[in-house]
Amino acid sequence: MPIYEYKCNKCGHIFEELVSVSNSESPECLSCGSQDTIKLISACIGHLSDGSSGNGSYSSPSGGSGAGGCGAGGFS
C-alpha cells in the first residue's frame, strides 16, 4: 500500500496515511477527526546525471537518459 500525504481543510494538520489504492475515501484527520481532508501532491527527488552543470538532465535507473519520473525507483 502506498503512503499518501493529506491536509485537513478544517484544522490545517498535515499527515501521512497508508491507503489502499482501491480505497477512494479520504482518511480522518489525526488531529481533529474531520473527514474533510485532501490528498497532497508529493515531490519527487532524482539524481542529476552530470552532478554539477544543473542542466536538468536526469539519469534513469537503467542507465538511459531523460527524466525517469516519479515511481521509477532506483534513484539515489
N, C-alpha and C positions, 0 to 999 in steps of 0.2 A: 504494500500500500504506500502511495506517495504521501509526503508531508506537504501540506499547504499552509500558507500564511494568511490569516484573516484579520480584519479590523472590525471592531464593534462600532456601529453607527450611533449607538446610544451613549456609551461612555468613552469611546476612543481607544480602548485597550486593543493592543496588537498581540496576537498569539498564534502558535503553530498547532496544527491538528493532523493526526494520521487519519486519512479519509479514503474509503473505498472508492475506486473510480466509478463504480455503478451508483454510488450514493449522491443524489442531486440536492439533498437538503443542506442548508447552512448549519454549521455547528453552533452550539450555545456558547456565548461569551463566558470565559472562565472567571471574569471579574464580577459582572453584574447579572449574568444569567439570561440576558436578552438573546433572542434568535435573529435579531436584525443585524446580521454580520455580512461582510462582503469579502470575497477572495481577492487577495492582493497579487500582483504580478511580481515574481521574484526575479532578481537579476542573475545572469549567467556570468561565470568567470572562465576565461580561456587563457591560453598561453601564447604570447606573441612568438612567432617563429624566428624573427631576427633579434629579438631581445632588446634592441636599443633604438632603432630608427623610428618606431611609433607609426609606421605606415599603415597600420590596421590589418596587416596580413596575419592570419591565424593558421597554425598548423593543426591538421586533423590527426586523430589517433592512429590512422592507418598510414600516415606519412604523406598524404596528399596535400594540396594547397587549398586555400579558401577557408571560409568560415565553417567551423564544424557544427555550430548551433548548440542550443541547449539540449541536454539529454543524450548527446552523442557519446559521452563517457570518455574516460581515458585522459582527460586534461589534467595537467599538474601545475 
